[in-house]
Amino acid sequence: MSAVEAGGDAGKRIVRPYGDTTGDGMVQVSFTLPVSHDKRAEGAAVQLANKMGIDPAMLVHAKPMSDGFTFFVVYGRVNHLVDLSAVQVVERDFPLLSAKEVNAVVKRRLRRKLSVVGACIGTDAHTVGIDAILNVKGIAGEKGLEYYRELKVTNLGAQVSVPELVEAARVERADAVLVSQVVTQRDAHLHNTREMSAAFREAMPAGRRPLLIVGGPRFDETMAGELGVDRIFGRGTTPGEVASFLVHALIEKKAKA
């Protein structure tokens, strides 16, 4: 992307997409239409791209997916700009600690092991995300939470019902509950998260309720309050980030108690 300073406002940066040359506004999009592959289908793909603001739109790839479905890739120019000063994101508001530092803080401040319960809830059977955070092997060379000496980790696995999760959190006296949601058809991840947060509010008083943390590639990190959870982590989250947040949030919670 190229950056263009907005006139009269030094604090505002306007950016436009970059394709072949700086600031040319070129983008590439892909989508599937429920039509068989023929010339009419290709024309429909270009028409859709035009309605999306891509003009001119060039169809660069079309491939039948199955009977009655075709996958398209379209390349073209858009006139839209992005105002970076208006972009809202969740910045990391806690220090990133090493495993040794996390263990030391937990031992010194909590004086017991920090209990974490994790699961994939609903019909979600994709455990890659929760396993990457919890399992000792971790991800990309970084150890998971099971590696942390002062953390007690209970991984319930996949397709866990909300009542089962609440009961496990009660039995394990969980300080934090971590939920991974990968299946997102019809916003299942949002429905499941709201159901979970409501169940914990009903089952436990505020002072005894664990931290509720959800993660997955399709979550909007700014929706934590709306979904009734304490934190949302998106794609690329590491075990170290989660461990650091747990320490930060629990010590802050204890300090306010």
N, C-alpha and C positions, 0 to 999 in steps of 0.2 A: 504494500500500500504506500502511496505517496502522501506526504503531509503538506497542507497548504494553510498558512496562518490566516485566520479571518481578520479582515480589515477592521481596525478600531478596537479590537479586543485581544490583547496579547495573551490572555488566559484561555482563549478558545482555539482549539486545533481542529481543522476540518480535514478529513481524509476521504479519498476516493479509491476504489479498487484499482489494482495494477495488474495488467496482463502482459502485453508486448512492450509497451513503453510507459514511462512514468505518467501517472494520472490519466490513462486512457479509458478508465472505467470498465475494463473488460472483466467479465465473470464467467464461470462455468458452473452449470447446474445439472443435476441428474434427477430423473423421476421415472415412475412407471405409470402407464395408462392402461386401463382395462379394455384394450382393443387389440385385435390381431394386427400383425405387422404388414402394412401395405402403404401405398403412397398417401392414402387418406389419413392413416395414422400418423405418418411423418408430418403432414400438414397440420394435424391437430396439435402435435408437440410444439411446432413453431408458433402456432396461434396462442397456445398456453404461455409460452415464453414471452411473447409480445405483451400479453395481458399482465405478466409479472413485471413489466417495465424493461425487458431486454429488447432493444431495438437498435440496429438490426440483430436478428437471432439466426445463428447458423447451426443447423443440425449436424453434429459431427459423429454421432454414433447411434445406431438403432439395432436392437437385438431382441428377437422373440424370447420371452421367458417361459411361456407355456401356452396352452390353448387360450386365446383371448386376452393375452397380456404382452406388452412390449416395453422394454427398458430403453430410455433415451438419454443422451448427453447433448446439451445445447451450450453453445459458446456465443457470447455477444456482449454488447455494451449497455450499461445502465447509467442513468444520469443522477442517481441518488448519491448523496454525500452523508458522511457520518460525523457528528459533532462529538469529539472525544470527551469534552467537558460535561456532556449530558449522559454519558454511559454510567450505569449503576452496576457495580459488582461488589462482592463480599471480599474485602481485603483480609489477609491474615492479621489478626489483632492479638497474637500471642507469640512468644519467642519459640523458635524451633529448637528442641532439645535433643541431645544424643540419648541413646538407650541408658547409658550410665547415669546421665543427669536425671532422666525420668525416674529411674530406680531410687536414686538418692533422695529426690524430693518426696516421692511417695513414702519412703521409709521414715523420713524425718518429720513430715507434716501429717500424714494419715496414721502412721504407726501401725499399719496393718496392710495386707495386700489389697490392691484396688481390684474389685470384681467387675469383670466385663462379660456380658452375655451377647452373643451375636447370632444372626439367623437371616435366612431369606424367607419372607412371609408370603402367605397366600399360595397361589399355584406356581410361584416362581421357583424353578428348579436349577437356576444358574448360580452356582456357588463360587465361580471364579473370583468375583469381586470380594466377597466376604472372606474367602480363603486367603486371598492375597494380603488382606489386612491382618487376619488373625493367625493363620498357620505360621509355624516357626520358619518355614522356608521363605515366606514373604514374597517379594516381587522385585525384579530388577536388581538383585543383589542386596536388597535391604530386608532384614529380618522382620517377621511379623510379631504381633503382640505376645504370642506364646513364648517368644524369646526373652521378654522382659521379666526379670527375676521377681519383681514386686507386683506383677500383674497376674491375677487369677482369671484365666480365659475359659469360657464355656461356649463352644461352637455347636449350635443345635442343628446346623445344616440347612437343608432345603425344605420347602413346602411346609413350613411351620405355621400353625394357626395362631391368630392373635391371642386367644385364651391360653394356649400352650406357652407362648412367649411370656405373657404376664406371670403365669405360674412359675416358670423357670427363673424369671427375674426375682420373684419373691423368695424362692427356695435358695437361690445363690446369693441373696442379699446384694443384688447388682448395684454398683455405683453408676454404671452406664450400660445402655442397651444399644447395640449397633445393628442396623438393618440394611441389607443390600437389596436393591430392586433393579433388575435388568429388564424384565418383561414389562412393557409399557403400553401394549395395545389398549386402546380405549381408556387411556390414562389410569391403568390399573395401579401404577406406582403411587399416584396421588390418592386414589381411593383407599388403598391399603395403609398408607401412612396416616391418613386422617382417622381411619378405624383404629389403628394402633394407639395413636396419641389420645384418642377419646377413651379407649379401654384403660390406659394407665391412669388417666385423670380420675376415672370412676373407681378404679381398684385401690388407689393409693393416695393418701393426702400429700399435699405439695411438699412438705418437709421430708417425706420418705420416698418420693418418686425419683427413680434414676434419671440420669441424663439420657435424652432420647436423640439418637444420631442416625441419620439415614444417608445413603450414598448410592449413586448410580449415574450412568451417562446421560440420562434424560432429565435429571432434576435441575430446576432453576435454584441456584444457591440463595437467592434473595427471598425465597418463599418459606423460610423456616417458621416465622411467626404465623403465617397463614395456615401452615400444615400442623402447627402445634408441637413442633420439635425444637430442640435446642441448637441443632446445627445440621446443615446439609453439606456434604462433600461431593464434588463432581468428579469427572474423569481425571485420571492422573494423580489422584491422591495417594500418598505413601503412608505406610504404617507409622513412620516417625511423626508425620503431621497429626495423625489421629491421637497417638500417645501424648504428644505435646499439648493438644487441645484438652484431652482428658485431665491432665495434671493442672493446667491453667484453670479450667472451668470448675473442677472439684475443689481446688484450694480457694478459689474466689467464692464458691458457694459456702464452703466451711467458714470462711472469714465473715460472711454476712450472717451466718446462723447465730 
